[in-house]
């Protein structure tokens, strides 16, 4: 066994000991010890807060690991191809794992905790998966994601993105366990897989996982996108749904996030809605990035092309590339993402350039329609699972 693996095994044992101590006494000191041990085990990320919640009469939630991600970081993921790995997160523990009739062992609780944290923070897959789901959603629904410079709008989008990452990675949205991921294979000094399976059997015996399987992990994100797109008509229903969810959830992290979401929705005034145009003095940052994209690239830098001509050239290359790679399902999601991004930038450019003439508008619109047709060609193929996910899930959050 390598020195690094021995060190990890020792820290893992420390985490299990901390869990055992919390079972005896969920004091602040014991919780702080667990938080410290978790941060040693995952040195490239940080557990900012760790909470133990007495849960007496509400739904069992087990372990709740929520990533801390800003609206600006989400924009970077979607529009600047940033490879995002969660660096900060909060953890909440359900008291029912430690007490009562379920009788989970310290080893079983440790395995569940390590599973959810590791699958969220070990790599960029959670963010990439949510991004791909969003791209498919936009294509299937013939939609474009407009980005506002408003911190409140970006905060709304960030909540939906973070919740989608949590639901994608947590084991507590499943009714069975299928081993996957580096952590599941790497932790071989304990019977990691069987510990989780044993925990699930115990949870099933007391009906904590009854009807727990959530086939659509992105239903909350689709609700957020509905609000985001039309605050004016969805503000009151959204605030009512948020109020109801706060009453129902036992998770204090979720309560705080929902409160912040409600505040952001309430603070967006009707006269600064997303669909409003920006003045030239308050130019949208994405418009600036569009100009930079087509003035900094080497193949455009020394050519006397306008932004529109340069972008049209780039779009033709993109569409030709997608056709060439049509039989490569691993490549096409990235083509779809690029098309969504360029359509959003074109929409943003048209909305913010008040000096645009009618002939210029027609030229930009022709590019937009060309991308839309190519996007539909990709989205209507069998590149993705037939299982419903983010697509057409405009179910109200409060009606789940």
Secondary structure, 3 states (H helix, E strand, C coil): CCHHHHHHHHHHHHHHHHHHHHHHCCCHHHHHHHHHHHHHHCCCCEEEEEEEECCCCCCCCCEEEEECCCHHHHHHHHHCCCCCCCCEEEEEEEHHHCCCCCCCCHHHHHHHHHHHHHHHHCCCHHHHHHHHHHHHHHHHCCCCCCCCCCHHHHHHHHHHHHHHHHHHHCHHHCCCCCCCCHHHHHCCCCCHHHHHHHHHHHHHHCCCCCCCCCCCCCHHHHHHHHHHHCHHHHHHHHHHHHHHHHHHCCCHHHHHHHHHHHHHHHHCCHHHCCCCCCCHHHCCHHHHHHHHHHHHCHHHHCCCCCHHHHHHHHHHHHHHHHHHCCCCHHHHHHHHHHHHHHHHHHHHHHHHCCCCCHHHHHHHHHHHHHHHHHHHHHHCCCCCCCCCCCCCCCCCHHHC
